[in-house]
Amino acid sequence: MAARRFLALLTLSLALAAAPASLRAGPYEDGLAAYKTGDYPAALRPFRLAAGQGNALAQFSLGALYRLGRGVPRDYAEALRWFHKEGMGRRAPGSPPTCTVSHS
């Protein structure tokens, strides 16, 4: 019985490992797939979900969407907010910001 169970688990594990990445993708990857096809509004929801989970790439991607006005109205303040969140997640606590934004 144990051998049969082991064989079933091994088969399932191999099947999952061989599955295309799109079947194992998380919210960021789903958003990226939509972005790559030019479906920017569809990319927003998964990017927001991943960004809310602390994914820095999703936070940066949201900033880019707002900066460029893709799928959302162009909003520099919202873009800056997402870029700031992304940058804060990458630096050590207490260290200075790695970039500055000037208003001219």
Secondary structure, DSSP 8 states (H G I E B T S, - for coil): -HHHHHHHHHHHHHHHHHS-HHHH--HHHHHHHHHHTT-HHHHHHHHHHHHHTT-HHHHHHHHHHHHHTSSS---HHHHHHHHHHHHHHHS-TT---S------
